[in-house]
Amino acid sequence: MKKGKWLHGIATAALLTSVALAGCSSSEGGSAGNASGGESGGKKELGSIAFYSPETPDMTKEMGQAFEKQNPGSSVNVQYAGTNVLVNRMIAEKDNPMADLWYGGGGFLPFESAKDKGIITSYTPESIKDWPEVRDGIKVRDKDWKWIGAEVFVLGFVYNTDLVKPEDLPKTWDDLLDPKWKGKIQMPNPAASGTATLLVLSQLMAKGEDQGWDYFKKLVDQMSAMPDSGSAPTKAVAKGEALIGIGFDFMAYENKAKGEKVDFIVPEKTPIIVNPVSLVENGPNPDGGKAFIDYLLSKEGQQTLADWYHIPISKEVQSKTPLTLEKVIPHAQEMDVDWVVKNYDRVRNEWRQKFQ
């Protein structure tokens, strides 16, 4: 495999210090969130905002309601579906876009792939205009501001604490091939889920294509189910329908906070990347889309992410997750972004041909 520029998908304390957010939902000049309603100084009514996201529906609904409270006259319409489903929808709607912004996709890889499809466009929030593209080997935004990292995700193993003994826990991705897990694992469907697409791309990069596809032949045979939703395997683990689920860290901790018997394992080497937000190109309400992006990156928006067990990118907000950046740094797998952009659609289509 030809190697392009390798980028760590992991945020460090130094990064967070250098890109600390301004901590306010409005910004000067180019920020739509600070639009004036006239000489009276009131906020401009932003109207209806269409918000596409594969992230936790209850969380995005909460974000929408908080935004509406801060912006009287606005109405946030959250459209939930798997990442690849949403991307395909935006491509189909390209001549008549229906969304104003897109948040989340199992990390930044789907956003990188989407850049040349004409469905997302540049926006530079005033509060973070000094962010570098890369700091300490970490890609935190697109070079043209077509996407902006809002948080950090860790891909790993969710397990049922009542049904799996600590000494039996898998430590690597190869450990999932142990015969003892046959029929006891769930992973999302890479044809629909950005979470699973990230897993497939990362293993093909780590192992090479021949060994990587051979790995997935064996892994698929271990599965009891491959639902379209990225969060579904975690829910199955919580119900005892699976012992191990492949998902992101926050999925486990959300359920654990609800009293479910689940916990999370960070594999020895695994993708740890930022999860972005983008403005949709030619969306029906660009001012509303920009204002919502401002809100998501504000202290209030970042606190909502933290309250849902995400690792926020703002230094001003501390996550409730037991994971710290210092703890996960040694586990970060390097990601060849150039290769991902070139091969994202091909790999997803090849998955369909091989496994559906």
PEURTA-V458345 format. One record per pair of residues at least 12 apart in sequence whose C-alpha atoms are under 6 Angstrom apart, sorted by the first residue. I is the first residue (numbers start at 0). J is the second residue. Records with the same first field share a line. If there is no record, write none. Layout:
# PEURTA-V458345
I: J / J
This chain:
# PEURTA-V458345
3: 335 / 337
5: 334 / 335
6: 136 / 137 / 333 / 334
7: 136 / 137 / 333
8: 137 / 271 / 272
9: 271 / 272
15: 314
18: 130
19: 313 / 314
20: 313
21: 126
22: 297 / 298
23: 297 / 298
24: 293 / 294 / 297
26: 125 / 126
30: 124 / 125
31: 286 / 289 / 290
32: 290
44: 72
45: 73 / 287
46: 72 / 73 / 74
47: 73 / 74 / 75
48: 74 / 75 / 76 / 287
49: 76 / 98 / 99
50: 76 / 77 / 78 / 100
51: 77 / 78 / 101
52: 79 / 101 / 102 / 103
53: 79 / 80 / 81 / 82
63: 75
81: 191 / 192 / 228
82: 104 / 192 / 193
83: 191 / 192
84: 191
96: 282
98: 282
99: 279 / 282 / 284 / 288
100: 277 / 278 / 279 / 288
101: 276 / 277
102: 276
103: 274 / 275
104: 193
105: 193 / 194
106: 272 / 273 / 274
107: 274 / 275
112: 340
118: 279 / 280
119: 278 / 279 / 280
120: 145 / 278 / 279 / 280
121: 144 / 145
122: 144
123: 144
146: 275 / 276 / 277
147: 275 / 276
148: 273 / 274 / 275
149: 274 / 275 / 312
150: 273 / 274 / 310 / 311 / 312
151: 272 / 273 / 310
152: 271 / 272
153: 247 / 248 / 271
154: 246 / 247 / 270
155: 245 / 246 / 247 / 264 / 265 / 266
156: 244 / 245 / 263 / 264
157: 243 / 244 / 251 / 262 / 263
158: 242 / 243 / 261 / 262
159: 236 / 242 / 260 / 261
160: 260 / 261
170: 266
171: 266 / 267
181: 221
182: 221 / 222 / 223
183: 223 / 241 / 242
184: 222 / 223 / 241 / 243 / 244
185: 222 / 223 / 224 / 225 / 232 / 244
186: 225 / 232 / 244 / 245
187: 225 / 226 / 227 / 228 / 229
188: 225 / 226 / 227
191: 227
192: 227 / 229
194: 229
232: 244
237: 259
249: 308 / 309
251: 263
267: 330
268: 330 / 331 / 332
269: 331 / 332
270: 331 / 332
271: 331
305: 318
308: 320
